[in-house]
Amino acid sequence: LSPLLKSFISTGFLGAFTTFSTFSYENLLLLQSGSCFHFALNIILNVFLCLFAAWLGFIIFK
């Protein structure tokens, strides 16, 4: 693999890994603090908005 491709792949992987880690950590903190409503709301909105953004991207760039 070229150095540019290696850099692109590793940056994408590490970026995704840290994003998911932050998402998990924040949800764990909400759950541990007893904020069950905010915990559930955070998960639902994150998943829904990500899927909506992906769908919108498909529609716009179709």
MOLIN-V199979 format. One record per pair of residues at least 24 apart in sequence whose ideal C-beta (glycine too) atoms are under 8 Angstrom apart, sorted by the first residue. I is the first residue (numbers start at 1). GAP is how many residues later the second one is. D is the distance in Angstrom with one decimal. If there is no record, write none. Layout:
# MOLIN-V199979
i->{I,I}
gap->{GAP,GAP}
d->{D,D}
This chain:
# MOLIN-V199979
none
